[in-house]
């Protein structure tokens, strides 16, 4: 069975060439019906996939009828199978996941929570609290982290 006469199942994705011009960039199309011997009804997706246009009587690009009657290609376009995917790309080195922001945050112990509460009660700003925590814990604290910690404490209460 020749490539252009093989049935294409409904729902299959293929390429559609407007006006039968293989030099133009093809559009994606969905097969809606195989009318006869590889002559398809297609729903051709527009460039932005915002809408589609239906075409019937679309022949495969290798169908000899398109050479005999070029008007068929000009009026209905022609279709082709999607290219076969190549072999999978081998990964030489395993990809290491980068730590997320939250994984690099300093740990929040009860001692740290108590220190935050006492500093805020003493009238310190969150920036001053962050500086004090950086000194006492040896880990880098920011005012944003102090605020996030305060929100987490309030939600857990």
Secondary structure, 3 states (H helix, E strand, C coil): CCHHHCCCCCCCEEEEEHHHCCCCCCEEEEEEEEEECCEEEEEEECCCCCCEEEEEEEEECCCCHHHHCHHHHHHHCEEEECCCCCCCCCCCCCCCCCCCCHHHCCCCCHHHHHHHHHHHHCCCCHHHHHHHHHHHHCCCCCHHHHHHHHHHHHHHC
